[in-house]
Amino acid sequence: MDYSTLPNDPDHPPGISPWQSSPQANHQGFASSEPGSAPSSPLAKHSAEDNDGSLQGSDDENGHDALDDRRQRREDTSARAEQSNPQATPGRGRGPPLNGGGYQGGPYQQQSQHPQQNRQQQGTPYQQQNQQQPRSGIPSRYHTSARPNQRQNVPQYKLQAKITGLERTGRKDPILRFDVHTNLPKFRTTQFRDVGRTHSEFAKLADHLISANPEAFVPALPPSLTSAGVGTAEDEARVKASIQRWLNYVCGNEVLMRDEEMVFFVESDSGYSPVIRMKQPATGVRRKVIKQFAPPPDDTPELHDARPIVKQFYLGTMETAQKVDKVVKCRRALGLAESDLGVKLGQMHVQETHPGLSGAYRKLGKIIQTTGDYHAAQGTAEATTIGDPLNYHSSDAFIVKETLTNRHILLRDLLSAQQATRSKLAAADRLKASSSVRREKVDEAISALDEAKSHETYLGNKTQRVTANLLHEKRRWFPRTAADLRTAIREYVLREIEAERRTLATLESVRPDAGERGPSDD
């Protein structure tokens, strides 16, 4: 329905527009509903329309001449505003839109008085397209259209695994049972209950993920047993918690969760073995020889500086773990020696004739034997709380160091590919400048050049992807490792304080008896 033909529009009564009294005289208002419509002047006053769509009569002395002057001024002001700010929005409160996105009382309403301008406006393709569209009775500012920059609803894929049990039924390789929930489309269903995999199968998956994903820091797989002792409640709780943390990181990583082997690892009915066997880019002697050379030119200083730090951390944690192992061995040896001493002291009360001294020997022997047991348990606690975390983080840092080394090998391969492309291009140029050219040689040179370029492009894209992902992984690995070590050190300190307090309380219990056997009994 054309609102321009309504004589009495309840939403837009004739007369002066109510927006003229707005204090924001320089505000340019809301945008037009059509991008092809010309913005009207925010300073212009509006007048109502009659039934034919023309302007109503004016009280000015010059009549239509005054209207033409004002209309010309409005158009000039609109043109200047559009030139100064192309993205400026037209004035608000103009009423329902017309053919080209114009408004009542605006310059596009007065097409009957400017036939030449009307023909020019109708001649544009965009205006013709707008004229063919049906008119709506709702003002353009209320139209709800899809925004081009509106964020689309991208599905958030997730893969979650929860350890539910640990079985050590008379075998060295324990069975870990877990539940899986996912919405990845590669899986057959969304839930998998009571999936059982041995620790060696977890190790196979970890080795594959390390080899097949050079752009990710795959964490080291925790061992299947701890220093707390096989069969103890603490050992089972620590193994389950460490494997759970490993699964949380692998399943939460955007790269690792999409690996094909994750599907085979979860859905396999009878055991698991990697279907796709990947290898490191360089192994054995070649890898050792490559490490002897200086690192290749690297345009990412953050990763370039990270490898020496990771290597130093790897060596430091490995040496510290070795020192802790020596301390633990000495602590356990001290505990055994104290237990033996306590037994010998306890046996001395048999041949002692003095009843008080005989009782002191017997009680002191038991106290020293108990202290020896406490020291042996303290050695075990030290190995569990600080020795195992240091060994694990040493293995984890070694994997990170080797991953950064693989990136250096990739950079060397890219430099070699670039050099090969330049040599192939030079050979093609020499062949082009040759006086006698055979068709077979031309085809061979073109094929070799295309192959070299495609290989260089592949390595360039892979290097960019690996660098971007490793940069993100490095920024997450450093805080995570620091937090894990702080937790381990805190637990170690608390266990040491508890062990020393328990030993001191045990020794304090024999103080009264030792005081009673003083000089008064000589």
C-alpha positions, 0 to 999 in steps of 0.5 A: 500500500502506498502511504503517499496517497493517504490524505490523513495518515494517523502516524504522520499527520500533516504539518510541521515534523515533531523532530524539528524541535529536537536539540540535536540539530547536527545529529544525522539520525538513523540510516535509510533502509536502502543503501541506494537512497540519498541522505537528506539534510538533518537541518531541513524542515519537513512539510506534509504531502497532499493526496497527489504526493506534491507539497502543500501550499506555502504561506510564503510570498514567493510561493513555488519560487521560495519552495524551490529555493529551500529545496535547492538549499536542502539538496546542496546541504545533503550533497555537502554532508554526503561528501564530508561523511560518506557513511553519515546516516540520514535524518530520523523521523522521516516517515515511511520510505518511498521508492528509492528509500526517500521520505515524506517531505524530502527531496525525493517526494518532489519528483513531479516538480523536477522531471529531469532529476526524476528521470535520472534517478529512475534510470539507475539500476538500483532505483529500478530494482527498488521500485519493483519491490513491494512497499511496506507500511512499516518504517524502514528503521523497524525493518529487521534484516540479517546483518552481513557481519552477524556472527554465525552459530558455529558448533563447538565440538568437544571430546570428554573422557572420564576415568572410572576404574583401574584394574591390576589383576595380577598383571604388570600392564594395568587396564584403565576404564573410562567413559567418553562423551563427544559431539564430533561427527567422526564418531559413531555415537555421542557416548561410549561407556566402560571403554577399557584400554591398557597402559601400553595402548595409551602409550601407543596412542601418545607416540602416534600423536607426537609423530602425527601432530608436529604443531602440538605439544603432546604431554608425556604419558604418566607412568602406570605406577608411582613410588607410593607402591603398587597396590596402595590406595595412594598409588591408585589415586595418583595414577588415575588422577594423572591419566585423567589430566592427560586425557583432559589435555588431549581431548581439549586440544583442538588439533589432537581431538580431531586426529583419526586415531582418537576415533579408532582408540575409542571405538575399537572393540578388541584392543588398539593398535595405530592404524596410521603409523607415523615417523619422526621427520629425522631419526637416529644418526641424521637427527644427531647430526642435524642438532650439531648445526646452528639453528636455521633463520627463524622469524619467530623469536619467541619460539627461537628463544623457547627451545634453549629454555626448554632444554635447560629445564629438561636437563635441570629437572632430570638432574634434580630428579636424580639427586632426589633419588639419591636422597630417597635411597639414603633416607631409606637406608637411614630408616633401615639402620635406625630400625636395626639400632632399635632392635639391638637396643631393645635386646640389651634390656635382657642382660641389664640387672637394673630394672629402670635402665632395663626398661629405658633400653626397651622403650628407647629401642622401640622409639628408635625403631619407630623413628626408622620406620618414619624415615623410611616412609618419609623417603617414600613420600619424598619420591612420590611428591617431588621425585615423580613430578620431576621425572614426569616434567623432564620427560614432558620437556624432552617431548617439547624440545624435540617438537621444537627441533622438528620445527627447525628441521621443517624450516631447513626443508623449506630453505632447501625447497626454496633453493631447489625452486630457484635452481629449477627456475635458473635452469628453465631460464638457461633453456629459454635462452638456448639457441636449440631447444628440444621439446622433451627438455622443455616439458621436463624443465616445466614439470620439474619447476612446477613440482618444485614450486608446489613442494615449496608452497606445501612446506611454506603453508605447513611451516606457517600452520606449525609456527602459529599453533606452536606459538599458542601451545608454548604460551599455554605450556609454560604456565601449566608446567609452572603451576604443576611444579608449584603444586608438587613443591607445596605438597612436598613441603607439607609432607616433610613438615608432617613427617618431621613433626611426627618424628619429633613427637615420637622422640619427645615421648621418651624424654621423661623416661630418659630424665628419670634415669639421671644422676639420682640413680647412679 
